[in-house]
Amino acid sequence: MALKLRLYFSFPRVSFMNNQKQQKPTLSGQRFKTRKRDEKERFDPTQFQDCIIQGLTETGTDLEAVAKFLDASGAKLDYRRYAETLFDILVAGGMLAPGGTLADDMMRTDVCVFAAQEDLETMQAFAQVFNKLIRRYKYLEKGFEDEVKKLLLFLKGFSESERNKLAMLTGVLLANGTLNASILNSLYNENLVKEGVSAAFAVKLFKSWINEKDINAVAASLRKVSMDNRLMELFPANKQSVEHFTKYFTEAGLKELSEYVRNQQTIGARKELQKELQEQMSRGDPFKDIILYVKEEMKKNNIPEPVVIGIVWSSVMSTVEWNKKEELVAEQAIKHLKQYSPLLAAFTTQGQSELTLLLKIQEYCYDNIHFMKAFQKIVVLFYKAEVLSEEPILKWYKDAHVAKGKSVFLEQMKSL
């Protein structure tokens, strides 16, 4: 009994009420207070559209006010989820149904690209709205690119005026870097090309793009996405010629674009010619067959002879592995070039072609140090083989040479 009493009094006495208080159930985990500015209003597309359209209607056609409204609205509306709806409204005034028509049962606004004036200045102002919005909400960049690709596929569903506005806007956005030139892939849609929509759209687009930048900047952007050689695909297959492209875009006031495409085609034809030449030489095809092929390509692609002799020279020099020893390479070069002299002679029928060949030899001997002492021997070989004549050689010596190694090569030629 005494032991039981000692055990009883050895523990602190706790009242029944206190015990109940401690055993009250509590919520597990932590609860964080959300700041109001971090909360986003989440609507379905229709509610989202109503909010945007109402706000645009209140701003009116003041595009500065439009930009401010869009900036502020991004803090409470879910732009990330409804990017497509947002851009549909800004471009077309409401949500677009498949094909490019506006849904009949939806609210619309006249504060949009399609309802604006059809001039470059207005489209430049709209481009600023998109720039500011995408700079503020960087995550919209991909959504906007997808939107423009979609709009280009919907071109047939738009009026001519709407297409013109979209083309001008796209050109400005390409110029300022908001859009990547890869979006132009949508213009190669078979139906758009077949009906002439792609080419007509491209005229307005390139005019505004070149107006903002220049043809060199446009060409650089096209090269980055490997589209510099695809512009003729804006026309059906039976019209994909340099002549048709040049005529169409020159008449539309885009002569610089026409010349660019013509140059690109010429460059492509030259590369193809060199590639085929090297293959024919490596196979050991007869010179007469090679000469016939080259002359046909010259005629077909309008490649002048001075350009061709440069291609032939490069091809001839690339078909052999040269000795690394300077005292042996000259002998090797003479033996090799003597063999190909008839081929080279076939494309030096003009004085300018001969001069071009002399300059190519000079540049090659300078760029390949083991050939520095071989220059004179090569020129003498070609003179004896009637590839080069006296007059062009004298002209080269007096004033037509280039700076590369001229003191060395002129000294070599003194003894002739």
Beta strands, then each sheet from edge to edge (+ up, - down):
end
